[in-house]
Amino acid sequence: MRPAPAPPADKPIKLSRKGPAKVFSAVPTKEKIVFITIDDGAEKDPKFVEMARELRVPFSMFLMDDAVRTNYGYFKPLQALGNHIQNHTLNHPVMRSLGPEGQKRQICGDQSILERQYATKPFLFRPPYGAYNLATQEAAAACGIHGIALWHESMQIHDMQYDDPAKKLHPGDIVLAHFRGPKELKGSTMTQMFAAMLKKIHKQGFAVARLEDYVRPPA
C-alpha cells in the first residue's frame, strides 16, 4: 500500500477537558486516507504480529479487559510498532443500559488496567456496539478520556459494510475491525481478514494513517 501523507501540524480533532467527551466517526481531511481501528482482543494470532511487523500499517487497538486478560503480553509487540492502545470497557456491555456509575466503572476500570499493563494512558474510548448517551460522554470525561471514536465502515470476513449506500470510502473515515479468529470468521484467519481489508482500501485509492496523529489530546 502507498504510504500515508505526513500528518498536519495542526491536528484537526482537538479534545478538551471541558464538558462531555467529544464524539466523532471521521477526521476532517481532504487527503485520501482512512484510519483502521481493531476492537476487543479475543483473538491472539502470532501470525498477525508478524504481518503487522512486515507491513507497518498503522492501527488503533480498542481493548476490552475480559478479552485481553488471558494474555496481556500479546498486544505489547503491536504497541511497540507504534500502534496505540485505547479503551473499550471491562466486559463489553451496552453502555446505555447502565446508569452513570455503572458506566464509570466500565470505563475507569478498563482505563486503570490498560495504564498498568501497557504504561500508557488511553485518551480515546469506543462504546461497545457504538451505543452511547450523554452519561457515556460524561463518564468517559470523568475517567480522563475526552474523545469517543465511532466508525463509518466495518470489516466483516471478506466484505466491508459501509454507511454510504454507494459503498465507498471517504477521506478521513474510521474503519472498524476486530481481533477475531477462524471460529468467528467462518474458517478465515485474522491475517486473511486484515489482508482483505487492506485490499479494499487500496483498491479505492486510499492510504492508511494513524488516527492518533490527527487527534490532539487536551493539554
ZIDA-V245503 format. One record per pair of residues at least 4 apart in sequence whose C-alpha atoms are under 8 Angstrom apart, sorted by the first residue. I is the first residue (numbers start at 0). GAP is how many residues later the second one is. D is the distance in whole Angstrom. If there is no record, write none. Layout:
I,GAP,D  I,GAP,D
//
This chain:
0,197,8  0,201,6  0,206,7  1,205,6  2,204,6  2,205,7  3,29,7  3,203,5  3,204,6  3,205,5  4,26,8  4,204,8  6,4,8  6,206,6  6,207,7  7,4,8  7,206,7  10,202,7  10,203,5  10,204,6  10,205,6  11,15,7  11,16,6  11,17,8  11,202,6  11,203,7  11,204,8  12,14,7  12,15,8  12,201,6  12,202,5  12,203,6  13,201,6  13,202,5  13,203,7  13,204,7  14,6,8  14,7,7  14,131,6  14,132,6  14,200,7  14,201,6  14,202,5  14,203,5  15,5,8  15,6,8  15,130,6  15,201,7  15,202,5  16,4,8  16,124,7  16,129,6  16,201,6  18,119,7  18,122,7  19,114,7  19,117,5  19,118,5  19,119,8  19,120,8  19,121,6  19,126,7  20,116,5  20,117,6  20,119,6  20,120,5  20,124,7  20,125,4  20,126,5  20,127,6  21,115,7  21,124,6  21,125,5  21,126,6  22,114,8  22,124,6  22,125,5  22,126,6  22,127,7  23,123,8  23,124,6  23,125,5  23,126,6  23,127,8  24,124,6  24,125,4  24,126,5  24,127,6  24,148,7  24,149,6  25,124,8  25,125,7  25,126,7  25,146,5  25,147,5  25,148,5  26,144,8  26,145,4  26,146,6  26,147,8  26,187,7  27,143,8  27,144,6  28,142,6  28,143,6  29,141,6  29,142,8  30,140,6  30,141,7  31,138,7  31,139,5  31,140,7  31,173,7  31,174,5  31,175,6  32,138,5  32,139,6  32,140,8  32,173,5  32,174,5  32,175,5  32,176,6  33,135,8  33,136,8  33,137,6  33,138,5  33,139,5  33,140,6  33,141,7  33,172,7  33,173,6  33,174,5  33,175,6  34,24,7  34,137,7  34,138,6  34,139,5  34,140,6  34,173,6  34,174,5  34,175,6  34,176,6  35,22,7  35,23,5  35,24,6  35,138,6  35,139,5  35,140,6  35,141,7  35,172,7  35,173,8  35,174,8  35,175,8  36,22,5  36,23,5  36,24,6  36,25,7  36,137,7  36,138,6  36,139,5  36,140,6  36,141,8  37,21,7  37,22,6  37,23,5  37,24,6  37,138,6  37,139,5  37,140,5  37,141,6  38,22,6  38,23,5  38,24,6  38,25,8  38,49,7  38,137,7  38,138,6  38,139,5  38,140,6  39,21,8  39,22,6  39,23,5  39,24,5  39,25,8  39,27,6  39,28,7  39,48,7  39,138,6  39,139,6  40,22,6  40,23,7  40,26,5  40,27,5  40,137,7  40,138,5  40,139,8  41,25,5  41,26,6  41,137,6  41,138,6  42,136,5  42,137,5  42,138,6  42,147,8  43,4,8  43,30,7  43,135,7  44,4,7  44,136,8  44,145,7  45,4,7  46,4,6  46,144,7  47,4,6  47,142,7  47,143,5  48,4,6  48,28,7  48,29,6  49,4,6  50,4,6  50,140,7  51,4,5  51,5,7  51,26,7  52,25,8  52,28,7  55,25,7  56,151,7  56,152,8  57,24,7  57,25,6  57,150,7  57,151,6  57,152,5  58,24,6  58,25,7  58,150,8  58,151,6  58,152,7  59,23,6  59,24,5  59,25,6  59,26,7  59,150,7  59,151,7  59,152,8  60,22,7  60,23,6  60,24,5  60,25,6  61,23,6  61,24,5  61,25,5  61,26,5  61,63,7  61,64,7  62,4,8  62,5,7  62,22,7  62,23,6  62,24,6  62,25,5  62,26,8  63,4,6  63,23,7  63,24,5  63,25,5  63,26,5  63,27,6  63,28,7  63,46,7  64,4,6  64,23,8  64,24,7  64,25,5  64,26,6  64,45,6  64,48,8  65,24,6  65,25,5  66,24,8  67,4,6  71,4,7  71,45,7  72,4,8  73,4,8  74,4,6  75,4,6  75,42,7  76,4,7  77,4,7  77,5,6  78,4,5  78,5,6  78,6,7  82,127,8  83,128,7  84,29,8  84,33,8  84,35,8  84,37,6  85,36,5  85,37,7  85,38,6  85,39,6  85,40,8  86,20,7  86,23,7  86,24,6  86,27,8  86,35,6  86,36,8  86,37,6  86,38,5  86,39,6  87,4,7  87,19,7  87,22,7  87,37,6  87,38,5  87,39,6  87,40,7  88,4,8  88,17,5  88,18,5  88,20,7  88,21,5  88,22,8  88,38,7  88,39,8  89,16,5  89,17,7  89,19,6  89,20,5  90,15,7  91,36,6  92,4,8  92,35,7  93,4,7  93,33,8  93,34,6  93,35,7  93,37,6  93,38,8  94,8,6  94,32,7  94,33,7  94,36,6  94,37,6  94,38,8  94,41,7  95,35,6  95,36,6  95,37,6  95,39,8  95,40,7  97,4,5  97,5,6  98,4,6  98,36,8  99,4,6  99,35,6  99,36,7  99,39,7  100,4,6  100,38,8  101,4,6  102,4,6  102,32,8  102,33,6  102,36,6  103,4,6  103,5,8  103,32,8  103,35,5  103,36,7  103,38,7  103,39,7  104,4,5  105,4,6  106,4,6  106,32,7  106,33,6  106,36,7  107,4,6  107,32,8  107,35,5  108,4,7  109,4,6  110,4,6  110,10,7  110,11,7  110,32,7  111,4,6  112,4,6  113,4,6  113,5,7  113,6,7  113,7,7  113,8,8  114,4,5  114,5,5  114,6,5  114,7,7  115,4,8  121,23,7  122,21,7  122,22,5  122,23,6  122,24,7  122,94,7  123,21,6  123,22,7  123,23,5  123,24,6  123,25,7  124,15,7  124,20,7  124,22,6  124,23,5  124,24,6  125,4,7  125,22,6  125,23,5  125,24,6  126,4,6  126,5,6  126,21,8  126,23,8  129,20,6  131,4,6  131,5,8  132,4,7  133,4,6  134,4,6  135,4,6  136,4,6  136,9,8  136,11,7  137,4,6  138,4,6  139,4,6  139,5,5  139,6,6  139,7,8  140,4,5  140,5,5  145,71,8  145,72,8  149,24,7  150,22,7  150,23,5  150,24,6  150,25,6  151,10,6  151,11,6  151,21,6  151,22,6  151,23,6  151,24,8  152,7,7  152,8,5  152,9,5  152,10,6  152,16,8  152,20,8  152,21,7  152,22,5  152,23,6  153,6,6  153,7,5  153,8,7  153,21,6  153,22,4  153,23,6  154,4,6  154,5,4  154,6,6  154,20,7  154,21,6  154,22,5  154,38,8  154,42,7  155,4,6  155,5,7  155,21,7  155,29,8  155,37,8  156,28,6  156,29,8  156,31,7  156,36,6  157,35,6  157,38,6  157,39,7  158,37,8  158,38,8  159,37,7  160,6,8  161,5,5  161,6,7  161,7,8  162,4,7  163,4,6  163,5,8  167,36,8  168,4,7  168,32,8  168,35,7  178,11,7  179,4,6  179,5,7  179,9,8  179,10,6  180,4,6  180,6,8  180,7,7  180,8,5  180,9,5  181,4,6  181,5,4  181,6,5  181,7,5  181,8,8  182,4,6  184,4,7  187,4,6  187,5,7  188,4,6  189,4,6  190,4,6  191,4,6  192,4,6  193,4,6  194,4,6  195,4,6  196,4,6  197,4,6  198,4,6  199,4,7  200,4,7  200,5,6  200,6,7  201,4,5  201,5,7  208,4,8  209,4,7  210,4,7  211,4,8
//
